[in-house]
Amino acid sequence: MYFFFFASLLFLPALADSWPKQITLPTAQNVIDSVINIHHAVLEQDATVQAHTGGSLLAAFVDNTKIMAGIAKMHHANRQGFRRAKMAKTFSAKDSVRLIDTVLATGTSM
């Protein structure tokens, strides 16, 4: 009888860890940061692709690995931005203008 009581105590940490936690919703600044992160990932990938010269099989493999890593970084930044934008609360008019200005600024600086 006591065995089951003590054995059930072993599951308390797992139960406490699985308890629902309060979720902090992203703000407009988080979404703006995501836009900037996407922009930096794209610029970094552009520089990697521009520096690609081809060459031997080994050099092409190394360069292609860098290119694929850049694509993965862009994809990660894009997914993170999408999740933040999807989960964010409704923005104020001022925050909406800041977001649009950031998107326009990153689009014209390329």
C-alpha positions in Angstrom: 0.0 0.0 0.0 2.7 2.4 0.9 4.7 1.4 -2.2 2.0 2.9 -4.5 1.9 6.1 -2.5 5.7 6.5 -2.8 5.7 5.4 -6.4 3.1 8.0 -7.3 5.4 10.7 -5.8 7.9 9.9 -8.5 5.5 11.3 -11.1 4.9 14.7 -9.4 7.8 16.4 -11.1 6.6 15.3 -14.5 3.1 16.4 -13.6 4.3 19.8 -12.5 6.4 20.3 -15.6 3.4 19.5 -17.9 1.2 22.0 -16.1 0.0 24.7 -18.5 2.1 27.8 -18.3 1.0 31.3 -19.1 1.8 32.2 -22.7 3.2 35.7 -23.4 1.9 36.9 -26.7 4.3 38.6 -29.1 4.1 42.4 -29.4 4.5 44.6 -32.4 8.2 45.0 -31.5 8.7 41.2 -31.7 7.1 41.2 -35.2 9.3 44.1 -36.3 12.4 42.3 -35.0 11.3 39.3 -37.0 11.1 41.4 -40.2 14.6 42.7 -39.5 15.9 39.1 -38.8 14.5 38.0 -42.1 16.1 40.9 -43.9 19.5 40.2 -42.4 19.2 36.5 -43.3 18.4 37.4 -46.9 21.3 39.9 -47.1 23.7 37.2 -45.7 22.4 34.7 -48.2 22.8 37.1 -51.0 26.4 37.7 -50.1 27.1 34.0 -49.9 25.5 33.4 -53.4 27.4 36.3 -54.9 30.7 34.9 -53.5 30.1 31.5 -55.0 32.6 30.9 -57.8 32.2 27.2 -58.5 35.4 25.4 -58.9 36.4 21.9 -57.9 33.9 19.3 -56.5 35.1 19.8 -53.0 34.9 23.6 -53.2 31.4 23.4 -54.7 30.3 21.0 -51.9 31.6 23.4 -49.2 30.0 26.4 -51.0 26.7 24.6 -51.5 26.7 23.7 -47.8 27.0 27.3 -46.9 24.2 28.2 -49.4 21.9 25.5 -47.9 22.7 26.7 -44.4 21.7 30.2 -45.5 18.5 28.9 -46.9 17.8 27.1 -43.6 18.5 30.3 -41.7 16.1 32.3 -43.9 13.4 29.6 -43.5 13.8 29.7 -39.7 13.6 33.5 -39.5 10.5 33.4 -41.8 8.7 30.7 -39.8 9.5 32.6 -36.5 8.2 35.8 -38.0 5.0 34.1 -39.2 4.4 32.5 -35.8 4.9 35.8 -34.0 2.6 37.7 -36.4 0.0 35.0 -36.2 0.0 34.9 -32.4 0.3 38.7 -31.8 -2.4 40.8 -30.4 -4.0 43.4 -32.6 -1.5 46.3 -33.1 -2.3 49.9 -32.4 -2.3 52.3 -35.4 1.2 53.6 -34.3 2.6 50.1 -34.2 1.1 49.2 -37.5 2.8 52.3 -39.1 6.1 51.3 -37.5 5.8 47.7 -38.9 4.9 48.9 -42.4 7.8 51.5 -42.3 10.2 48.7 -41.3 9.0 46.4 -44.1 9.3 49.2 -46.6 12.8 50.2 -45.3 14.1 46.6 -45.5 12.6 46.1 -49.0 14.3 49.2 -50.5 17.7 48.7 -49.0 18.5 45.7 -51.1 
